[in-house]
Amino acid sequence: MKLTQLPDNPYLLLTPGPLSTSKSVKAAMLRDWCTWDNEYNDLVQDIRKKLVRLSGNNHDDYTAVLMQGSGSFSVESVVGSAVPADGKLVVLTNGAYGNRLAQMAQVLKVNTIVIDFGEVDEAQPHKLRELLEQDTDVTHVAVVHCETTTGMLNPIAEVGKVAKEYGKVFIVDAMSSFGGVAMDVADLQIDFLISSANKCIQGVPGFGFILAKTEELKKCKGQARSLSLDLYDQWETMEKHNGKWRYTSPTHVVRAFYQALLELEEEGGVEKRQVRYRENQRTLVEGMEALGFRTLLRRELQSPIITSFYFPDSPQFTFAAFYERLKQEGYVIYPGKISVADTFRIGNIGEVYPHDMKHLVQAIERNMFW
């Protein structure tokens, strides 16, 4: 099937993933693949190399592991494999995804301490320092980089500096930022970084991936609390068998992701994509503020990934009606996810451009029924 024959989407997904993808990414899924075939496994190996190169200039000490399932499966594989039975994990949280990471650890019977900063304040490194001064049993520190509950961008450089000052293993959930926010994993002293195919690299859902410091990953051997999510075994199999996954891999999704990586390179890499995402976000916010909407977060805390807005101050406004009107106009947005305020969220990532944001704002202006 030619790209011109692929149907157009009825709407743009203005969400933090799954997100709107290019026709060429969709078209890559039209062919079937065999998981044992060398051509397919060579593709997996190329993806792993490309991901490591995306991690920054100093990537010789890092490796990449792909893991079936949504991004949460990859987070759980790290939590369940990296922290030993006698380890102790600190989770810094300010939203639903930090809370989910902590919940995973607790379900897995990992000794866990949670530092909760609420929903609208960034993670504060000095609070981590205070805890590490008092509790010398802590072995691992985890934080979400972009907390899409609100759109918050947490200060991972400062958090990592404190973690490493006290000799702790540093885990970063970069689910919604990797590929869209420039970072150097080695400079940030990250031991395990987790992301997903259907976020800023603009693939489709089906697997996540982990960028790991190889020496730290080797320490995970025999520690996993799950068979399917054993991070070390997955890595060892891919290393020894030229990209082979232990269990059935999402072949069509993998091929689409490879195409998405090529398109990221064509765009000019992460730095150029970040410029587009930031311009999307700026265009959106300026347009929304001109209509009288207010953002939830202060600008210095805001990521270019997703933006939270307060509900209009009107008893006639309902999110359900607003959502349906915008969907009819060709835009799907996200409900809010915090308890302290009534909000909705609009994603700025995916195959979306500043002109799309201008058209969205115009559609919102046409549908201000309150």
C-alpha positions, 0 to 999 in steps of 0.5 A: 500500500502506498503512503497516499492510500493510508487513511488520514486520522480523524483527529490529532492526538494531543496527548503524552503518548500514544501520540500522532505518528507519521504516515511512514511510521504507520506504513512500516507496520504493514509488513510481517516479520519473523522473530527468528529471522536474521534481518529482523534481529539485525534491525533490533541490534541497530535500534539498540545502537541508535538508542545508545548513541542518542544517550549523549556523547559519552556513551561507551559505558552504556547499553540498551535493552528492549522490553515488551509491554507499555513503558510501565513494564520497563519501569517495573523491570528496572525496579524489580531487577536493579534493587537487590533483596537487601537494598533500599530505594528512595522515590522522589515523587510529585505526581501519578507516575512517581507514585506508580513507581513507588507502588511497583516497588512496594508490591515487589516487596522492595524496601522503599521510602517515598519523598512526596513533594505534592502535585505542583512543586518540583522535586527538591534535591536538598530533601534527598540530601537530608534523608541520605544524611540520616539513612545510610541503608539507602542504595538506590534513588529514583525520580521521574524526569517529566511528570506528565501528571502536570507537565512538570520537568524535575531537576534530574541533574541536581538530584543525580548529583546528590545521589552520586555524592552519597554513592547511590544507584540513580534511576530516572524514569524519562518516559516522556522526555527521552528523545524530546529533551536533550540530555547526556545520560553519562553527564547526568550520572544516570545508571538506569534510564527508562523510556518507551517507543510511543513517546518523543521518538514518535513510534507506536505502543508495544515496548519500552527500553532501558539505557543502562550503565553496563557495569550496573546492569551486570550486577542485576544477574539473579536479582529479578523478582519476575521471570518475564521482566528480568532485565539482566536475562533480557539483555544477556539474550540480546547480547548473545543471540544478536538481538533475539528477544527471550519471548515473542517480540512486538515485531510490527511495533519494532519496525515502526520504531526503527522508522521513527528513529530514522525520522528523528535523525532526518529532523536533526536529532533530539536538539532540533525536535526539542526546538519544535516541541518548545515552539509547539508549547509556546504557541499553545500557551500564548494562544490559550492565554490570549483566550483567558486560560491560565496554566497550572505550572510556573513557566520555569517548571514547565516541560515542552511535553504537555501543558496543564490548564485550569478550567475556565471559571464558569459553572457552564463549563464541563470537560466532557462537553469541551472534549467532545466539541474539540474531538469533532473539530479534529483534536483529542486532548487529555483530562487533568490528573491532579486532586488540588485543582480542576485542570485539563492537559494538552500534549505538545509532542508527536507529529504535531507542529506550531501551525497545528497549535494555532489551529487548535487555539482557533478551534477552542475559541469557536467552542467557548460555550460557557 
